[in-house]
């Protein structure tokens, strides 16, 4: 797995406080980005599930049951 560099400008005062507290900005940034990616991934997945649910509702239960039975019979 390769890496890339991501940079962000922050106020000098914030940088000084980070140093005083022994906080490594790179670790905080990595964690925040990973959490945001996870959050957005979940949101997109939920949207897809909701959309699939709408499609299933429109198709109706009987047609789904029929399709499943036909699929089983083909095996």
KADALIN-V757399 format. One record per residue. N is the residue number from 1. PSI is psi in radians with two decimals (NA if undefined). BURIAL is b if it has 9 or more other ideal C-beta (glycine too) atoms within 8 Angstrom, else e. Layout:
n: {N & N}
psi: {PSI & PSI}
burial: {BURIAL & BURIAL}
This chain:
n: {1 & 2 & 3 & 4 & 5 & 6 & 7 & 8 & 9 & 10 & 11 & 12 & 13 & 14 & 15 & 16 & 17 & 18 & 19 & 20 & 21 & 22 & 23 & 24 & 25 & 26 & 27 & 28 & 29 & 30 & 31 & 32 & 33 & 34 & 35 & 36 & 37 & 38 & 39 & 40 & 41 & 42 & 43 & 44 & 45 & 46 & 47 & 48 & 49 & 50 & 51 & 52 & 53 & 54 & 55 & 56 & 57 & 58 & 59 & 60 & 61 & 62 & 63 & 64 & 65 & 66 & 67 & 68 & 69 & 70 & 71 & 72 & 73 & 74 & 75}
psi: {2.26 & 2.95 & 2.70 & 2.81 & 2.32 & 2.34 & 2.75 & 2.47 & 2.34 & 2.81 & 2.59 & -0.68 & -0.70 & -0.73 & -0.74 & -0.74 & -0.67 & -0.78 & -0.80 & -0.66 & -0.05 & 0.50 & 2.26 & 2.00 & -0.63 & -0.68 & -0.71 & -0.76 & -0.80 & -0.84 & -0.76 & -0.73 & -0.72 & -0.74 & -0.71 & -0.72 & -0.76 & -0.77 & -0.85 & -0.64 & -0.77 & -0.75 & -0.78 & -0.71 & -0.74 & -0.73 & -0.75 & -0.71 & -0.76 & -0.72 & -0.75 & -0.69 & -0.72 & -0.73 & -0.76 & -0.73 & -0.74 & -0.65 & -0.51 & 2.62 & -0.69 & -0.74 & -0.58 & -0.73 & -0.76 & -0.79 & -0.70 & -0.76 & -0.76 & -0.70 & -0.71 & -0.68 & -0.52 & -0.40 & NA}
burial: {e & e & e & e & e & e & e & e & e & e & e & e & e & e & b & e & e & b & e & e & e & e & e & e & b & e & e & b & b & e & e & e & b & e & e & e & e & e & e & e & e & e & e & e & e & e & e & e & e & e & e & e & e & e & e & e & e & e & e & e & e & e & e & b & e & e & e & e & e & e & e & e & e & e & e}
